[in-house]
Amino acid sequence: MIRKNPESDFKVCKRCNRHQAKDIICPSCKNELLSSYDNKIDWQTAYELEQAYQYITRYRMRNKF
C-alpha cells in the first residue's frame, strides 16, 4: 500500500514560503492580509495591494525619492 505524503497536497506560500498553501498563499497569510487591509475586500485584492506597495517602496529606495 502506497501512502501519500499529506504535505504533497500543499504548495509553497508565495508570501511566507511555508508548505501550507492550498492556494497561492496560506490561510494564515490570508487572515493577516485581511486584517491589515480593509475587511471588505477579498484576500486576492489585498495581496495585489501589498505587492504593489512593496514594488513602490523598492522603487523609491533605489531612486531616493
N, C-alpha and C positions, 0 to 999 in steps of 0.2 A: 504494500500500500504506500503510495507516494503522498507525503504530506506537503501541503502548500504552505510556504512561509507566510504568516499573516502580514509581515511588513512589505511583502512584494506587491500587495494591493495599493500601497500608499506611494505617492510621488513626493519628490523633494519640493518643499515650500519655496517659492521664489522670493519670499520676503525674509524668512528666518533660516532657511536651508536645513530644516529638520524633515525627517521622513514621516510626516504626519498628515500630509495633504491628500485628500481625495480629489480636490480641485486644484487650481494653480497655487492657492495659498491655503494654509491650515486653518482649522476653526479658531484657534486662539488668536491668530493674526486677524481674522475676520472680526472677531469681537473687539480687538484692540483698535482696528480701523474705525469701526462703527462708533466706538466710544470717543475716539479722538476727533472725528468729524461729525457732521450732523447726522443724527439717527434717522432722519427722513430719507436719506439716500441709501442705495444699496452698497454692498461691500466692493463691488467691481468699480463703481464710480469713485469711492473713497480711495481705492488702490491706485486708480489712474491719477487722482489729485495728488496723492503722495509722491508718485513717480515724477509728475510734472514739477512739484515743489523741489524735489531733490535735484532735478536737472537744472532748474533755475539757480539753485544755490551753488551747484558746481560751476555754472557759467559765471556767476558773479565772483566766485573765489578766483577763478582763472583770470578774469578781466579786471578785477579790483574796482568794482563799481561802488 
